[in-house]
């Protein structure tokens, strides 16, 4: 059965805040847990409903933020390889932000 990770167990990163109005916030929002697992909106992998149904069928754990589910990138890459470039790009940006924050602290 899929489990929901509670809000205190992850951090929220909104990519490109200046893109407000051009791309929905939930599509630019990335969640990262304490193990640095990156979670993305199902919209980045295609049709959100299809992604959600596949996640339920696969019993994939997810994070819910502001009423929306976010799924781990490793599962998204495996299940939706046609979106590999987008998923890897968002993951790389997120890891760069985390590395920069760690270097400055």
C-alpha distance (Angstrom), angle and dihedral (degrees) to the residues before:
residue distance angle dihedral
X1 . . .
X2 3.80 . .
X3 3.77 117.3 .
X4 3.76 131.1 -152.6
X5 3.78 118.2 -130.3
X6 3.79 112.2 -136.9
X7 3.80 122.5 -116.3
X8 3.80 96.0 -109.5
X9 3.79 90.2 59.3
X10 3.80 97.8 66.1
X11 3.77 142.7 41.1
X12 3.78 126.9 -129.9
X13 3.79 123.6 -132.2
X14 3.80 119.8 -176.7
X15 3.79 108.9 -157.2
X16 3.79 118.6 -142.6
X17 3.80 99.1 -1.4
X18 3.81 88.6 -171.7
X19 3.83 89.4 68.1
X20 3.81 89.3 77.1
X21 3.78 108.6 145.5
X22 3.80 94.6 16.7
X23 3.78 97.5 69.8
X24 3.79 125.8 18.7
X25 3.80 113.7 -103.1
X26 3.81 94.0 -122.7
X27 3.81 89.7 57.7
X28 3.83 89.3 54.0
X29 3.79 94.8 43.6
X30 3.80 119.1 101.3
X31 3.79 124.9 -173.6
X32 3.80 123.2 -154.8
X33 3.80 125.0 -168.0
X34 3.81 128.3 -152.3
X35 3.83 91.4 -87.4
X36 3.84 89.6 54.1
X37 3.79 91.9 -109.7
X38 3.79 106.8 158.2
X39 3.80 120.0 -138.1
X40 3.80 123.5 -162.5
X41 3.77 136.4 -171.5
X42 3.81 114.0 -91.9
X43 3.81 86.8 -123.8
X44 3.82 91.0 75.0
X45 3.81 90.0 62.8
X46 3.78 96.8 50.1
X47 3.77 131.3 -92.5
X48 3.81 106.5 22.5
X49 3.79 94.9 -145.9
X50 3.80 91.9 52.4
X51 3.81 91.3 48.9
X52 3.80 92.0 48.8
X53 3.82 92.6 48.8
X54 3.81 91.5 48.6
X55 3.81 90.3 49.4
X56 3.79 90.6 51.4
X57 3.81 91.0 49.1
X58 3.81 90.4 49.3
X59 3.84 92.7 44.2
X60 3.81 91.2 -125.7
X61 3.80 118.3 177.9
X62 3.77 114.2 -125.0
X63 3.77 143.3 -175.4
X64 3.78 120.2 -123.4
X65 3.79 116.9 -151.3
X66 3.81 125.0 173.4
X67 3.79 89.2 -10.6
X68 3.83 95.1 -53.7
X69 3.80 128.9 107.9
X70 3.80 122.3 -124.8
X71 3.81 123.0 -164.9
X72 3.82 132.8 -152.5
X73 3.77 114.7 -94.3
X74 3.81 93.9 -132.5
X75 3.81 89.7 61.5
X76 3.81 93.2 42.0
X77 3.82 90.5 52.3
X78 3.78 92.0 48.9
X79 3.78 95.6 44.8
X80 3.82 100.0 37.5
X81 3.81 107.3 32.3
X82 3.81 91.4 162.3
X83 3.82 87.2 71.6
X84 3.80 94.5 49.4
X85 3.81 95.0 117.5
X86 3.80 94.1 52.5
X87 3.81 94.3 43.9
X88 3.80 93.5 47.0
X89 3.82 91.7 45.8
X90 3.82 93.0 52.9
X91 3.80 90.4 44.6
X92 3.81 92.2 50.9
X93 3.81 92.2 50.3
X94 3.80 90.1 49.2
X95 3.81 93.4 49.4
X96 3.81 90.2 48.5
X97 3.82 90.9 52.6
X98 3.81 91.1 49.2
X99 3.82 91.7 48.1
X100 3.81 91.6 49.4
X101 3.81 91.6 49.1
X102 3.81 91.2 48.7
X103 3.80 91.9 48.6
X104 3.80 92.6 52.1
X105 3.80 94.9 48.3
